Amino acid sequence: MNSKIAKIIIHTDTVSSFFDRAKRAAQKSDLGQSFEGLDTISFEDSREMFNTLSELDKPIKQVE
C-alpha cells in the first residue's frame, strides 16, 4: 500500500472554470509535464456537494 497521503480539494465551481482547468491539464499532459499530485472534486451546486458528502458513511478508501 502506498504510504503517501492523497491531497484532495473538494469545492464548488462553475462549469466554465471546470473546463478551463481541464484544458490546462490536457495542455500540461500534451507537453509531458507532471501534475501536482492532487485531485479536485468540483460541484456546481453547494447543496449537491453537501448532500453527497453527508451520505458518506465511511471514509473514502484508496484504490490500488
NORJO-V788306 format. One record per pair of residues at least 24 apart in sequence whose ideal C-beta (glycine too) atoms are under 10 Angstrom apart, sorted by the first residue. I is the first residue (numbers start at 0). J is the second residue. If there is no record, write none. Layout:
i=I j=J
i=I j=J
This chain:
i=0 j=61
i=0 j=63
i=1 j=61
i=1 j=63
i=3 j=36
i=3 j=61
i=4 j=61
i=5 j=36
i=5 j=37
i=5 j=38
i=5 j=59
i=5 j=61
i=6 j=35
i=6 j=36
i=6 j=37
i=6 j=38
i=6 j=39
i=7 j=37
i=7 j=38
i=7 j=39
i=7 j=40
i=7 j=59
i=8 j=37
i=8 j=38
i=8 j=39
i=8 j=40
i=8 j=41
i=9 j=38
i=9 j=39
i=9 j=40
i=9 j=41
i=9 j=42
i=9 j=48
i=9 j=51
i=9 j=52
i=10 j=39
i=10 j=40
i=10 j=41
i=10 j=42
i=10 j=45
i=10 j=48
i=11 j=41
i=11 j=42
i=11 j=43
i=11 j=44
i=11 j=45
i=11 j=46
i=11 j=47
i=11 j=48
i=11 j=49
i=12 j=39
i=12 j=40
i=12 j=41
i=12 j=42
i=12 j=43
i=12 j=48
i=13 j=41
i=13 j=43
i=14 j=41
i=14 j=43
i=16 j=41
i=16 j=43
i=17 j=41
i=17 j=42
i=17 j=43
